[in-house]
Amino acid sequence: MNNEKQTDRRNFIKNTSLVAGSILAAPILSRANYFSGAPGVIKIALIGCGGRGTGAATQALSTQQNVQLVAMADAFKDRLDESYNNLLEALPDKKDRIQVKEENKFVGFDAYKNAMALADVVILATPPGFRPIHFTEAINQNKHVFMEKPVATDPAGIQKVLAAAEQAKAKKLNVVVGLQRRYQSSYRDLMKRVEDGAIGDITSAQAWWNNDGVWVHPRQAGWTEMEYQMRNWYYFVWLCGDHITEQHIHNLDVINWAKNAYPVSAQGMGGREVRVGKDYGEIFDHHYVEFKYADGTVLNSQCRHQKGTMSKVDEMLIGTKGKVFCDAANITDNKGKVIYQFDKAKENQPYQNEHDELFAAIAKGDYKFWDAERGAKSTMTSILGRMATYSGQLVEWDKAINSGINIMPKTFAFDAMPPIKPESNGMYAAAIPGVTKYFV
Ligand SMILES: NC(=O)c1ccc[n+]([C@@H]2O[C@H](COP(=O)([O-])OP(=O)(O)OC[C@H]3O[C@@H](n4cnc5c(N)ncnc54)[C@H](O)[C@@H]3O)[C@@H](O)[C@H]2O)c1
């Protein structure tokens, strides 16, 4: 399952195969915090109407429940309009579920608040830098949440998400985080076998997200610096977290899942070797990190965005009795003999399943999903790795998560200056291992 690897985000919706589920009889909603007027209708708001947000809304609208999209919010009107049109195109037989009046299409940095207020469930799919703010507001407004990974880009954001996660639990608000391997049949099957002892004790692990990289949106005349960074968000750490956070989180999360733990420290190396130039902001194009867990288990993690290099997106676990190969979906003994093979014909569509399970629970009034804490801790794992590669130092989890480091702008406005500015030659200063300090 290659997920983002093969996904052109802007065309996500065109590539996503949808469940052609019919609309079954609408269930009666039992929970007190539903806003909906019509019985059985679950209203959703989409915050961040890009490739993934549009895909997630499509999947929410394709569940068996009577889900209606009633509000949309985006920083930019063109992105919102494009998403709205893509949804109508993707769901020709469900147009009645797309009920977004013009006055309920909100644009700008504060758009999320108004959109959330109209819904029962919110989909958060902006660049991850905004997630802590949006998730906190959603929980304050008593909404169930589907939010994309990563859930923050800095330790201050992680703490904010953890605090809101506690609130969500207290309020019994379901929260699903888009780490879709957790909703994928082969991964669930393999992880259950690991838990049941199929490979003995895990002693080490490997994780890879190596490929060509993603889109780039070069600067256009008339854009302020803030607009440019927001539109080309992948390349700015405050918005994206670097690709170790934005993509490799999927693989790191699988290892955390298998270990049922989070690393205590990380050290590694990385840099910008190939993907350099004005359009590529400040992020690295490769990271190699050695994460350590409390029991001594080592996770060797690598991620690379360099065109023309070998592609590999996968995870592997090494135990005292055997090994798990996630992409192959099999288990071998320590001599390499396959002792279990998941039947790939039984694989599900994890992006759809996230929404099928979430909306089924919500419709029944069940409280079944509390993904925010583990989503935050796996995001923190990736941030820990970034701190290690940027600084070239050994970085400890406790120190890092409690560091209070906050890399977000103080002011959100298109005429405000983001936290990183271009130098006189139009280039952005990237981290320099041995010079960049995280703890001073
Ligand atoms: N689970 C997966 O496999 C997967 C796949 C793709 C993307 N994602 C995640 O989804 C998120 C979005 O990625 P994408 O590929 O859709 O990016 P995108 O650029 O296509 O969409 C992001 C949208 O958010 C809007 N936006 C930015 N700041 C905003 C703000 N403050 N308020 C409202 N709207 C704002 C942008 O204008 C844009 O329309 C990211 O966190 C990404 O990591 C997850």
The ligand as an SDF file (V2000), in Angstrom:
LIG
                    3D

 44 48  0  0  0  0  0  0  0  0999 V2000
   -2.9600   10.1020    5.2170 N   0  0  0  0  0  0  0  0  0  0  0  0
   -2.4190   10.2970    4.0370 C   0  0  0  0  0  0  0  0  0  0  0  0
   -1.9930    9.3720    3.3600 O   0  0  0  0  0  0  0  0  0  0  0  0
   -2.3030   11.7010    3.5130 C   0  0  0  0  0  0  0  0  0  0  0  0
   -2.1710   11.9150    2.1380 C   0  0  0  0  0  0  0  0  0  0  0  0
   -2.0430   13.2210    1.7000 C   0  0  0  0  0  0  0  0  0  0  0  0
   -2.0390   14.2740    2.6050 C   0  0  0  0  0  0  0  0  0  0  0  0
   -2.1780   14.0230    3.9300 N   0  0  0  0  0  0  0  0  0  0  0  0
   -2.1750   15.1220    4.9110 C   0  0  0  0  0  0  0  0  0  0  0  0
   -3.2840   15.9720    4.6710 O   0  0  0  0  0  0  0  0  0  0  0  0
   -2.9620   17.3210    4.9630 C   0  0  0  0  0  0  0  0  0  0  0  0
   -3.2410   18.1830    3.7460 C   0  0  0  0  0  0  0  0  0  0  0  0
   -2.4330   17.7660    2.6830 O   0  0  0  0  0  0  0  0  0  0  0  0
   -2.8710   17.9920    1.1580 P   0  0  0  0  0  0  0  0  0  0  0  0
   -2.0190   17.0930    0.3620 O   0  0  0  0  0  0  0  0  0  0  0  0
   -4.3390   17.9140    1.0380 O   0  0  0  0  0  0  0  0  0  0  0  0
   -2.3960   19.5050    0.9400 O   0  0  0  0  0  0  0  0  0  0  0  0
   -3.0890   20.5930    0.0000 P   0  0  0  0  0  0  0  0  0  0  0  0
   -2.1320   21.7110   -0.1550 O   0  0  0  0  0  0  0  0  0  0  0  0
   -3.6250   19.9510   -1.2220 O   0  0  0  0  0  0  0  0  0  0  0  0
   -4.3140   21.0780    0.8820 O   0  0  0  0  0  0  0  0  0  0  0  0
   -4.2040   21.8600    2.0310 C   0  0  0  0  0  0  0  0  0  0  0  0
   -5.3340   22.8840    1.9970 C   0  0  0  0  0  0  0  0  0  0  0  0
   -5.3940   23.5730    3.2470 O   0  0  0  0  0  0  0  0  0  0  0  0
   -5.5910   24.9550    2.9650 C   0  0  0  0  0  0  0  0  0  0  0  0
   -5.1300   25.7320    4.1170 N   0  0  0  0  0  0  0  0  0  0  0  0
   -3.8580   26.0660    4.4540 C   0  0  0  0  0  0  0  0  0  0  0  0
   -3.8520   26.7360    5.6080 N   0  0  0  0  0  0  0  0  0  0  0  0
   -5.1420   26.8530    6.0130 C   0  0  0  0  0  0  0  0  0  0  0  0
   -5.7700   27.4330    7.1420 C   0  0  0  0  0  0  0  0  0  0  0  0
   -5.0600   28.0230    8.0990 N   0  0  0  0  0  0  0  0  0  0  0  0
   -7.1190   27.3700    7.2370 N   0  0  0  0  0  0  0  0  0  0  0  0
   -7.8420   26.7670    6.2580 C   0  0  0  0  0  0  0  0  0  0  0  0
   -7.3000   26.2040    5.1660 N   0  0  0  0  0  0  0  0  0  0  0  0
   -5.9550   26.2190    5.0560 C   0  0  0  0  0  0  0  0  0  0  0  0
   -4.8020   25.1830    1.6860 C   0  0  0  0  0  0  0  0  0  0  0  0
   -5.1580   26.3740    1.0490 O   0  0  0  0  0  0  0  0  0  0  0  0
   -5.1320   23.9390    0.8960 C   0  0  0  0  0  0  0  0  0  0  0  0
   -6.3040   24.0810    0.1530 O   0  0  0  0  0  0  0  0  0  0  0  0
   -1.5020   17.2980    5.4040 C   0  0  0  0  0  0  0  0  0  0  0  0
   -1.4120   17.2210    6.7840 O   0  0  0  0  0  0  0  0  0  0  0  0
   -0.9670   16.0270    4.8080 C   0  0  0  0  0  0  0  0  0  0  0  0
    0.1120   15.4870    5.5500 O   0  0  0  0  0  0  0  0  0  0  0  0
   -2.3250   12.7600    4.3960 C   0  0  0  0  0  0  0  0  0  0  0  0
  1  2  1  0
  2  3  2  0
  2  4  1  0
  4  5  1  0
  4 44  2  0
  5  6  2  0
  6  7  1  0
  7  8  2  0
  8  9  1  0
  8 44  1  0
  9 10  1  0
  9 42  1  0
 10 11  1  0
 11 12  1  0
 11 40  1  0
 12 13  1  0
 13 14  1  0
 14 15  2  0
 14 16  1  0
 14 17  1  0
 17 18  1  0
 18 19  2  0
 18 20  1  0
 18 21  1  0
 21 22  1  0
 22 23  1  0
 23 24  1  0
 23 38  1  0
 24 25  1  0
 25 26  1  0
 25 36  1  0
 26 27  1  0
 26 35  1  0
 27 28  2  0
 28 29  1  0
 29 30  1  0
 29 35  2  0
 30 31  1  0
 30 32  2  0
 32 33  1  0
 33 34  2  0
 34 35  1  0
 36 37  1  0
 36 38  1  0
 38 39  1  0
 40 41  1  0
 40 42  1  0
 42 43  1  0
M  CHG  2   8   1  16  -1
M  END
$$$$
